[in-house]
Amino acid sequence: MSQIDLNKLLRANIKQLKPYSSARDEFSGTASVFLDANENPYNEPYNRYPDPLQRELKSRISQIKGVDAAKIFLGNGSDEPIDLLFRAFCEPGKDNIVAMEPSYGMYTVAADINNIKVKPALLNSDYSLNTDTVLNAVDEHTKLIFLCSPNNPTANLLKKEAIEPILDRFKGLVIIDEAYIDFAPEATWLKQLDKYPNLVVLQTFSKAWGMAAIRLGMAFAATEIIQVLNKIKYPYNLNILTQQKAMELLKDDVKKTNWVDAILKERERLKGELLSIPYVEQIYPSDANFLLVKVKDADGIYHKLIDNSVIVRNRSRVKLCQGSLRITVGTPEENIKLITALTALNA
Ligand SMILES: *Cc1c(COP(=O)(O)O)cnc(C)c1O
């Protein structure tokens, strides 16, 4: 197990930072008259600032995920914890991160915004994680390693045995982005949080839970790491509408479970249909709600699909994904439209 020294990892200015103290931080008990935040007394409940630590919502998520509420950070999408990790731990112009490639573009964008160098660690040609490539890219200024499992856009889960040595040996933080984990739930790293003090797991309500519009992302990590994120976030980072809507949609997970079942079934059906199309060369194994599909003329097919009002993601210029389109699994009706359009192109 890797022991980490958070004080050494943190940027000096963040270590010294005295965070903004809101009216709700200074008094969070119950009372009948609140005259401490210069709010308008009318227009309940929208006149009041929301709970800065989202306690009710965290307690619900804690039940669903089986993770202590003190180890949960909630943000405006996963984008927020990604950005906060850079701002807390990476000294602009000096530190760097290692990110597997190809993967989600936001790690590099957040790094660029924060003036942090990205050292890419290329996946093997079968899209498996090369542990040595990742560890060899690390130098004394590497603060974060970004892994994504199941990975976007390659769709595969990363093997436990490939990730473990990284968690064991790296003295900075290892971020595992599990945006698609609801489609392969047994592979989650959440249960390893107590074993690895340097592990940060990212999840989101944007995919399987069907709530991309309310912008709600989660980071799970040791309490000390969560405290750092809380210290530097905007005081009221999650608005009341998001918190209320999430509480409503999280009453149970029956809908989510049914959606995941339907999408997984449809993914396999779609795969079969696609394989019968002659210019489909390869469909990569998927542990997520999308398929990476290698075709003969990716650019041409991409544009012809647009002409037919069907939009997929052209990934043909992404490393190791030459000639590939990323296709999200839709409803049965949407998938039929896709297949119909593709079949017509062939005629
Ligand atoms: C879609 C996706 C997310 C979700 O981001 P949000 O900001 O939570 O909507 C995160 N990571 C990956 C790899 C994704 O593909």
PDBQT file of the ligand as one rigid body, heavy atoms in Angstrom, charges set to zero:
ROOT
HETATM    1  C1  LIG A 401     -19.407  11.468 -20.172  1.00  0.00    +0.000 C 
HETATM    2  C2  LIG A 401     -18.161  11.359 -19.372  1.00  0.00    +0.000 A 
HETATM    3  C3  LIG A 401     -18.048  12.009 -18.141  1.00  0.00    +0.000 A 
HETATM    4  C4  LIG A 401     -19.197  12.791 -17.589  1.00  0.00    +0.000 C 
HETATM    5  O1  LIG A 401     -18.918  14.089 -17.365  1.00  0.00    +0.000 OA
HETATM    6  P1  LIG A 401     -19.989  14.996 -16.602  1.00  0.00    +0.000 P 
HETATM    7  O2  LIG A 401     -19.261  16.279 -16.473  1.00  0.00    +0.000 OA
HETATM    8  O3  LIG A 401     -20.243  14.340 -15.270  1.00  0.00    +0.000 OA
HETATM    9  O4  LIG A 401     -21.215  15.045 -17.435  1.00  0.00    +0.000 OA
HETATM   10  C5  LIG A 401     -16.888  11.853 -17.415  1.00  0.00    +0.000 A 
HETATM   11  N1  LIG A 401     -15.877  11.080 -17.870  1.00  0.00    +0.000 NA
HETATM   12  C6  LIG A 401     -15.967  10.426 -19.038  1.00  0.00    +0.000 A 
HETATM   13  C7  LIG A 401     -14.863   9.561 -19.467  1.00  0.00    +0.000 C 
HETATM   14  C8  LIG A 401     -17.107  10.560 -19.829  1.00  0.00    +0.000 A 
HETATM   15  O5  LIG A 401     -17.153   9.935 -21.012  1.00  0.00    +0.000 OA
ENDROOT
TORSDOF 0
